[in-house]
Amino acid sequence: MNADSEGFRYPSAGRDCIRCGRCLRVCPALAYVATHSMPVCFAAHSQDTNVLRASTSGGLFTHVARWSFDRNGVVFGVAYDSEWNTRHVMAENEQQLAPLRRSKYVQSDTRESFRQTRECLDAGRRVVYSGTPCQIAGLRTYLGSDHPLLLTVDLICHGVSSHLFLKQYLNFLGRGATPSAVLFRTKTQGWDNNLVSIVFPDHTYQSDNASDAFMQAFERNLCLRPCCLTCGFAGLQRPGDLSIGDFWGVQRVFPDMALSQGISLLLVNTQRGNQCFHDIRSHIVSRRCNACDALQQSLVAPLPHDQTRRNFMADVATLPFSQVLEKHIFPTRESDRAPTPLALAVKAYWTQLLMRLYAEHGLPKIALYGGGVHTRWLLDEVFQPDLPMPAVYDDCPERCTLPITVRDARNLPGDKVSVVIVSSDAHHVELMTAASRRCAPSAITVIDPYTSFPTGFSVPK
């Protein structure tokens, strides 16, 4: 495995390669075929306050791990090494489990963990293996069969970041000193208001996500591995027996659930996963929900991206970190002024409209019509991890400059869309006419939201 110029590791054939082709036959991107049915979805969290305090989200991973330990099993997960690289390691008890907790956000090295998993299974030991969906699919294709003692847990994953970017970030914050603790999401101000906390020998750095360079690059998809932006596992058919992640937007579904210490989204994908869930259920609080209530960007489609990401990573490899921050993360712009109350009202209006339509029809049935300036504003200001963006259609998709795929409006009748929302403040009357003409034969509902907009609003250009 060798790192490229962006800091991502890729396999390379050495001199001993006999060109048997086995690597291609087990590559998850080429060989994995989803076989699991649609999941059963839950909002869940641990009943143990100590577990919640030590976890990024709702603490479910700890209870799944304890389930394995109680059955003479082992657990594989991701831990930092002394140089803040991330590696998959094996834990045989709860003391060894501690480094595997909490989100790491960078690509982990599976190293010998696949081989160790096979050895444990052959020895009759139960194995829980947690990782990104592509890692779980890779393990399954490596093993070649579904072993009854193996329980896989895939993460509802936003993507993995570059180690090169992480190292430069830590070096910049520590002024060359090595940190003793790196926590990307502490709960000192609550789960839904996370703080980054990094401990150095002479100081401790703390920041909210909006002011932190690493989290901003991560959330804006600037530092992600290229294949994450075309991920074939972004959907509800998961490779793991269980899937876990943050339940962003849970307050819309279960407003009475306490948010302060974290709520996980749990997807039960297989009968084996359901048995584990049944066994740990007495230790957690869980509420079942519909799949449409649980939808997030990572459960719908790959992440939006454009040339900005490539430019960013090229600068990470060549420019001083301070210049990368100034150029890409925190540039000084006139448009950085605080939004007006009217703009905030429009944002709230769109959020409420989309939440209602998602609840009534489901995200795959909703589409925006128009790929212009206003849709770009919606993409930047309205759509967040807990409010994924619907598909966008335009009469001339080849002319659109959005950082996401824009579909040809001629395909609307065949794409099983139920509701189309006109998205243009300047040309909504013309678009309403065009959308109605295209959608009428298929009885697709067309909505012009601008008739209800607060007067005087204009989209930031």
C-alpha positions as CSV (number, residue, x, y, z in Angstrom):
1,M,0.0,0.0,0.0
2,N,1.5,3.3,-1.1
3,A,0.2,6.9,-0.4
4,D,-0.5,9.2,-3.3
5,S,0.1,13.0,-3.5
6,E,-3.1,13.6,-1.5
7,G,-2.1,11.2,1.3
8,F,-4.5,8.4,0.4
9,R,-3.2,4.8,0.4
10,Y,-3.7,2.5,-2.6
11,P,-2.6,-1.0,-3.2
12,S,0.3,-1.6,-5.6
13,A,1.5,-4.9,-7.1
14,G,5.1,-5.8,-6.0
15,R,7.7,-7.9,-7.6
16,D,6.1,-11.1,-6.2
17,C,2.8,-10.5,-8.0
18,I,1.9,-13.5,-10.2
19,R,-1.1,-11.7,-11.8
20,C,-3.6,-14.2,-10.6
21,G,-6.4,-11.6,-10.6
22,R,-7.6,-12.5,-7.1
23,C,-7.3,-8.8,-6.0
24,L,-9.8,-7.9,-8.7
25,R,-12.1,-10.7,-7.8
26,V,-12.4,-9.6,-4.2
27,C,-12.3,-5.8,-4.7
28,P,-15.6,-4.5,-3.1
29,A,-16.0,-1.8,-5.8
30,L,-15.9,-4.5,-8.5
31,A,-17.1,-7.7,-6.9
32,Y,-19.6,-6.9,-4.1
33,V,-23.3,-7.4,-4.8
34,A,-25.8,-6.2,-2.2
35,T,-28.1,-9.0,-1.0
36,H,-29.6,-7.6,2.1
37,S,-33.2,-6.4,2.1
38,M,-34.4,-2.9,3.2
39,P,-33.5,-2.2,6.9
40,V,-35.6,-1.8,10.0
41,C,-34.8,1.7,11.4
42,F,-34.5,2.8,15.0
43,A,-33.5,5.9,17.0
44,A,-31.5,4.6,19.9
45,H,-29.1,5.4,22.7
46,S,-27.4,3.7,25.6
47,Q,-29.0,3.8,29.1
48,D,-25.5,4.0,30.6
49,T,-24.4,7.6,31.1
50,N,-20.8,6.5,31.2
51,V,-21.1,4.9,27.8
52,L,-22.8,8.0,26.4
53,R,-20.1,10.2,27.8
54,A,-17.3,8.1,26.2
55,S,-19.0,7.9,22.8
56,T,-19.5,10.3,19.9
57,S,-23.1,9.5,19.4
58,G,-25.6,7.2,21.2
59,G,-23.1,4.6,22.4
60,L,-24.5,1.5,20.5
61,F,-21.1,0.3,19.4
62,T,-20.1,-0.4,23.0
63,H,-23.2,-2.5,23.6
64,V,-22.6,-4.5,20.4
65,A,-18.9,-5.0,21.5
66,R,-20.0,-6.2,25.0
67,W,-22.4,-8.6,23.3
68,S,-19.4,-10.2,21.6
69,F,-17.2,-10.2,24.7
70,D,-19.9,-11.9,26.7
71,R,-19.8,-14.8,24.1
72,N,-16.0,-15.2,24.1
73,G,-15.8,-13.0,21.0
74,V,-13.5,-10.2,19.8
75,V,-14.2,-6.8,18.2
76,F,-12.3,-5.1,15.4
77,G,-12.5,-1.3,15.2
78,V,-10.4,1.8,14.5
79,A,-7.8,3.3,16.9
80,Y,-5.1,5.9,16.6
81,D,-1.4,4.9,16.8
82,S,1.3,7.0,18.4
83,E,1.7,9.1,15.2
84,W,-2.1,9.7,14.9
85,N,-2.5,7.2,12.0
86,T,-5.7,5.2,12.2
87,R,-5.6,1.4,12.1
88,H,-8.0,-1.4,12.5
89,V,-7.1,-3.3,15.7
90,M,-8.6,-6.2,17.7
91,A,-10.1,-5.9,21.2
92,E,-10.8,-8.8,23.5
93,N,-12.1,-6.9,26.5
94,E,-13.6,-3.6,27.4
95,Q,-10.3,-2.1,28.5
96,Q,-8.9,-2.7,25.0
97,L,-12.2,-1.3,23.5
98,A,-11.7,2.2,24.8
99,P,-9.4,3.4,21.9
100,L,-11.9,2.1,19.4
101,R,-14.6,4.4,20.5
102,R,-15.3,7.8,19.0
103,S,-15.3,9.0,15.4
104,K,-11.9,9.4,13.7
105,Y,-12.9,10.8,10.2
106,V,-9.8,9.6,8.4
107,Q,-9.0,6.6,6.3
108,S,-8.1,3.6,8.5
109,D,-5.5,0.9,7.5
110,T,-7.1,-2.5,7.8
111,R,-3.6,-4.1,7.9
112,E,-3.8,-7.7,9.2
113,S,-7.4,-7.4,10.5
114,F,-9.0,-9.4,7.6
115,R,-6.5,-12.3,8.2
116,Q,-7.0,-12.1,11.9
117,T,-10.8,-12.2,11.4
118,R,-10.5,-15.4,9.4
119,E,-8.2,-16.9,12.0
120,C,-10.7,-16.1,14.9
121,L,-13.6,-17.5,13.0
122,D,-11.7,-20.7,12.1
123,A,-10.9,-21.0,15.8
124,G,-14.6,-20.8,16.7
125,R,-14.6,-17.3,18.1
126,R,-17.3,-14.8,17.5
127,V,-16.2,-11.7,15.7
128,V,-17.7,-8.2,15.5
129,Y,-16.1,-6.2,12.7
130,S,-16.9,-2.5,12.4
131,G,-15.9,-0.2,9.6
132,T,-17.0,1.9,6.6
133,P,-19.4,0.2,4.2
134,C,-16.6,-0.4,1.6
135,Q,-14.4,-2.0,4.3
136,I,-17.3,-4.3,5.4
137,A,-17.9,-5.3,1.7
138,G,-14.2,-5.9,1.3
139,L,-14.1,-8.2,4.3
140,R,-17.1,-10.2,3.0
141,T,-15.5,-10.7,-0.5
142,Y,-12.2,-11.5,1.2
143,L,-13.8,-14.3,3.3
144,G,-15.8,-15.6,0.4
145,S,-18.7,-16.7,2.5
146,D,-21.0,-15.5,5.2
147,H,-19.7,-17.0,8.4
148,P,-22.3,-17.6,11.1
149,L,-20.0,-16.3,13.9
150,L,-19.3,-13.0,12.1
151,L,-21.4,-9.9,12.8
152,T,-20.6,-6.8,10.7
153,V,-21.3,-3.2,11.6
154,D,-21.0,-0.6,8.9
155,L,-20.9,3.1,9.6
156,I,-23.3,5.6,8.0
157,C,-20.4,7.3,6.5
158,H,-19.8,10.8,5.2
159,G,-16.5,9.8,3.7
160,V,-12.8,9.5,4.9
161,S,-10.3,12.3,5.0
162,S,-6.7,12.5,4.0
163,H,-4.0,11.7,6.6
164,L,-1.9,14.3,4.9
165,F,-4.4,17.0,5.6
166,L,-4.9,15.7,9.2
167,K,-1.1,15.8,9.9
168,Q,-0.8,19.3,8.5
169,Y,-3.8,20.5,10.5
170,L,-2.4,19.0,13.8
171,N,1.1,20.4,13.1
172,F,-0.4,23.9,12.4
173,L,-2.5,23.9,15.6
174,G,0.3,22.5,17.8
175,R,3.0,24.7,16.3
176,G,5.0,21.5,15.6
177,A,4.2,19.8,18.9
178,T,2.6,16.3,19.0
179,P,-0.9,16.1,20.6
180,S,-1.7,13.7,23.4
181,A,-5.5,13.6,22.6
182,V,-7.5,14.3,19.5
183,L,-11.3,14.4,19.9
184,F,-13.3,15.7,17.0
185,R,-16.6,15.7,18.7
186,T,-16.9,16.2,22.4
187,K,-20.2,16.7,24.2
188,T,-19.2,19.3,26.7
189,Q,-21.9,21.6,25.1
190,G,-24.2,18.7,24.0
191,W,-24.3,16.2,21.2
192,D,-26.0,18.6,18.8
193,N,-23.4,21.3,19.5
194,N,-20.1,19.4,19.3
195,L,-16.7,20.9,20.1
196,V,-13.4,19.8,18.6
197,S,-10.8,19.3,21.4
198,I,-7.1,18.7,20.9
199,V,-4.6,18.5,23.8
200,F,-1.0,19.6,23.2
201,P,1.8,19.8,25.8
202,D,1.4,23.5,26.3
203,H,-2.2,24.2,25.4
204,T,-5.6,22.7,24.6
205,Y,-7.3,23.7,21.3
206,Q,-11.1,23.9,21.3
207,S,-13.4,25.0,18.6
208,D,-17.0,24.6,17.3
209,N,-17.3,22.9,13.9
210,A,-18.1,26.2,12.1
211,S,-14.7,27.6,13.2
212,D,-12.6,24.5,12.8
213,A,-10.5,24.1,9.6
214,F,-10.6,20.3,9.6
215,M,-14.3,19.9,10.2
216,Q,-15.1,22.6,7.7
217,A,-13.0,20.8,5.0
218,F,-14.6,17.5,5.9
219,E,-18.2,18.8,5.9
220,R,-17.7,20.6,2.6
221,N,-16.2,17.4,1.1
222,L,-12.9,19.1,0.3
223,C,-10.5,16.6,1.9
224,L,-12.4,13.3,1.1
225,R,-11.0,10.3,-0.7
226,P,-12.0,10.6,-4.4
227,C,-14.0,7.3,-4.4
228,C,-16.1,8.6,-1.5
229,L,-17.6,11.1,-3.9
230,T,-18.9,8.3,-6.2
231,C,-19.6,5.8,-3.4
232,G,-21.6,2.8,-4.5
233,F,-22.7,2.1,-0.9
234,A,-24.6,5.3,-0.3
235,G,-28.1,3.9,0.0
236,L,-30.4,2.0,2.3
237,Q,-29.1,-1.4,1.1
238,R,-26.2,-1.8,3.4
239,P,-23.4,-4.4,3.5
240,G,-23.3,-4.8,7.3
241,D,-25.7,-6.8,9.5
242,L,-26.1,-3.5,11.5
243,S,-25.5,0.1,10.4
244,I,-24.9,2.9,13.0
245,G,-24.5,6.6,12.8
246,D,-25.8,9.9,14.1
247,F,-29.5,10.4,13.8
248,W,-29.4,14.0,12.6
249,G,-32.9,15.5,12.6
250,V,-34.2,13.1,15.2
251,Q,-36.1,16.0,16.9
252,R,-38.4,16.2,13.9
253,V,-39.4,12.5,14.4
254,F,-39.2,12.1,18.1
255,P,-39.3,15.5,19.7
256,D,-39.5,14.0,23.2
257,M,-36.2,12.1,23.0
258,A,-33.4,13.8,25.0
259,L,-30.7,15.1,22.7
260,S,-27.9,16.3,25.0
261,Q,-25.8,13.1,25.1
262,G,-26.5,11.7,21.6
263,I,-29.0,9.8,19.6
264,S,-27.8,7.1,17.1
265,L,-29.5,5.9,14.0
266,L,-29.6,2.1,14.0
267,L,-30.4,0.1,10.8
268,V,-31.1,-3.6,11.4
269,N,-30.3,-5.2,8.0
270,T,-30.2,-8.9,8.6
271,Q,-31.6,-11.6,10.8
272,R,-28.2,-11.9,12.5
273,G,-28.2,-8.2,13.2
274,N,-31.8,-8.5,14.5
275,Q,-30.7,-11.2,17.0
276,C,-27.9,-9.0,18.3
277,F,-30.3,-6.0,18.6
278,H,-32.8,-8.2,20.5
279,D,-30.0,-9.3,22.9
280,I,-28.8,-5.8,23.7
281,R,-32.2,-4.1,23.7
282,S,-32.5,-4.2,27.5
283,H,-29.4,-2.0,27.7
284,I,-30.6,0.8,25.3
285,V,-33.5,3.1,24.6
286,S,-34.9,2.5,21.1
287,R,-37.8,3.9,19.0
288,R,-38.7,2.4,15.6
289,C,-39.2,4.8,12.7
290,N,-39.9,4.8,9.0
291,A,-37.0,4.7,6.6
292,C,-38.1,8.0,5.1
293,D,-37.8,9.6,8.5
294,A,-34.2,8.4,8.8
295,L,-32.9,9.6,5.4
296,Q,-29.6,11.4,5.3
297,Q,-27.3,12.3,2.4
298,S,-25.2,9.2,3.0
299,L,-28.3,7.0,2.8
300,V,-29.5,8.5,-0.5
301,A,-26.7,9.2,-3.0
302,P,-23.0,10.0,-3.2
303,L,-21.9,13.4,-1.9
304,P,-21.9,16.5,-4.2
305,H,-18.5,17.7,-5.4
306,D,-16.8,19.8,-8.0
307,Q,-13.4,21.0,-9.1
308,T,-13.0,22.8,-5.8
309,R,-12.0,19.6,-4.1
310,R,-9.2,18.8,-6.5
311,N,-7.8,22.3,-6.2
312,F,-8.0,22.2,-2.4
313,M,-6.0,18.9,-2.2
314,A,-3.5,20.2,-4.7
315,D,-2.9,23.2,-2.5
316,V,-2.7,21.1,0.7
317,A,0.2,19.2,-0.9
318,T,2.1,22.4,-2.0
319,L,1.1,25.5,0.0
320,P,1.7,26.4,3.7
321,F,-1.3,25.4,5.8
322,S,-2.0,29.1,6.6
323,Q,-2.4,29.8,2.9
324,V,-4.7,26.8,2.5
325,L,-6.9,28.2,5.2
326,E,-7.0,31.7,3.8
327,K,-7.7,30.5,0.2
328,H,-10.2,27.7,0.8
329,I,-11.6,27.5,4.3
330,F,-11.9,31.0,5.8
331,P,-11.6,33.4,2.9
332,T,-12.5,37.1,3.5
333,R,-15.4,37.9,1.3
334,E,-18.1,40.5,1.1
335,S,-20.6,37.7,1.0
336,D,-19.5,36.6,4.5
337,R,-21.8,39.2,6.1
338,A,-24.4,37.9,8.5
339,P,-27.7,36.9,6.7
340,T,-30.6,39.2,6.9
341,P,-33.7,38.3,8.9
342,L,-35.6,38.0,5.6
343,A,-33.0,35.5,4.2
344,L,-33.3,33.5,7.5
345,A,-37.1,33.5,7.1
346,V,-36.9,32.1,3.5
347,K,-34.4,29.5,4.7
348,A,-36.8,28.4,7.4
349,Y,-39.7,28.4,4.9
350,W,-37.8,26.1,2.5
351,T,-36.8,23.8,5.3
352,Q,-40.4,23.4,6.6
353,L,-41.7,22.9,3.0
354,L,-39.2,20.1,2.2
355,M,-39.6,18.4,5.6
356,R,-43.3,18.2,5.0
357,L,-42.9,16.9,1.4
358,Y,-40.3,14.3,2.5
359,A,-42.6,13.0,5.2
360,E,-45.6,12.8,2.9
361,H,-43.8,11.3,-0.2
362,G,-40.3,10.3,0.7
363,L,-37.1,11.9,-0.7
364,P,-36.8,9.8,-3.9
365,K,-40.2,11.1,-5.0
366,I,-39.3,14.8,-4.7
367,A,-37.4,16.9,-7.4
368,L,-36.3,20.5,-7.9
369,Y,-36.9,22.0,-11.4
370,G,-34.2,24.5,-12.3
371,G,-30.5,24.4,-11.9
372,G,-29.6,28.0,-11.6
373,V,-28.5,30.6,-9.0
374,H,-31.3,30.0,-6.6
375,T,-30.8,26.2,-6.5
376,R,-27.1,26.9,-5.8
377,W,-28.1,29.1,-2.9
378,L,-30.4,26.3,-1.6
379,L,-27.5,23.9,-1.9
380,D,-25.2,26.2,0.1
381,E,-27.6,27.5,2.7
382,V,-30.6,25.1,3.2
383,F,-29.5,21.5,2.6
384,Q,-27.6,20.0,5.6
385,P,-26.8,16.4,6.7
386,D,-30.2,16.2,8.4
387,L,-32.0,17.7,5.3
388,P,-30.7,15.9,2.2
389,M,-31.1,17.4,-1.2
390,P,-33.6,16.0,-3.8
391,A,-32.7,15.4,-7.4
392,V,-32.4,18.5,-9.6
393,Y,-33.8,18.7,-13.2
394,D,-33.3,21.3,-15.8
395,D,-34.2,21.8,-19.5
396,C,-30.5,22.4,-20.3
397,P,-28.5,20.4,-17.7
398,E,-25.3,20.7,-19.8
399,R,-25.3,24.5,-19.1
400,C,-25.7,24.2,-15.3
401,T,-22.7,24.8,-13.1
402,L,-23.9,23.2,-9.8
403,P,-21.5,20.9,-8.0
404,I,-23.9,18.0,-8.3
405,T,-25.5,16.1,-11.1
406,V,-28.3,17.9,-12.9
407,R,-30.7,15.6,-14.7
408,D,-32.5,16.2,-18.0
409,A,-36.0,17.4,-17.4
410,R,-37.2,15.3,-20.3
411,N,-36.7,12.2,-18.1
412,L,-39.0,13.4,-15.3
413,P,-42.0,11.3,-16.4
414,G,-40.0,8.1,-16.4
415,D,-38.2,8.7,-13.1
416,K,-41.2,8.0,-10.8
417,V,-41.2,11.5,-9.3
418,S,-44.4,12.5,-7.5
419,V,-43.7,16.2,-6.7
420,V,-41.7,18.8,-8.6
421,I,-40.8,22.1,-6.9
422,V,-40.0,25.1,-9.1
423,S,-36.6,26.5,-8.1
424,S,-35.9,29.9,-9.6
425,D,-36.7,33.3,-8.1
426,A,-36.2,35.2,-11.3
427,H,-38.0,32.9,-13.8
428,H,-40.4,30.9,-11.7
429,V,-43.4,31.8,-13.8
430,E,-41.8,30.5,-17.0
431,L,-40.4,27.4,-15.2
432,M,-43.9,26.8,-13.7
433,T,-45.3,26.7,-17.2
434,A,-42.6,24.4,-18.5
435,A,-42.7,22.1,-15.6
436,S,-46.5,21.8,-15.7
437,R,-46.3,21.0,-19.4
438,R,-43.7,18.2,-18.9
439,C,-45.4,16.8,-15.8
440,A,-49.1,16.9,-16.7
441,P,-49.1,13.6,-18.8
442,S,-47.7,11.7,-15.8
443,A,-49.9,13.4,-13.2
444,I,-46.9,14.8,-11.3
445,T,-47.7,17.6,-8.9
446,V,-45.9,20.9,-9.6
447,I,-45.4,23.4,-6.8
448,D,-44.5,27.0,-7.1
449,P,-43.3,28.0,-3.6
450,Y,-42.5,31.5,-4.6
451,T,-46.1,32.6,-4.3
452,S,-45.8,32.2,-0.6
453,F,-42.3,33.7,-0.1
454,P,-41.9,36.8,2.1
455,T,-42.0,39.8,-0.1
456,G,-38.8,41.7,-0.8
457,F,-36.5,38.6,-0.8
458,S,-33.8,38.3,-3.5
459,V,-31.3,35.5,-3.7
460,P,-27.7,36.4,-2.8
461,K,-25.7,36.5,-6.1
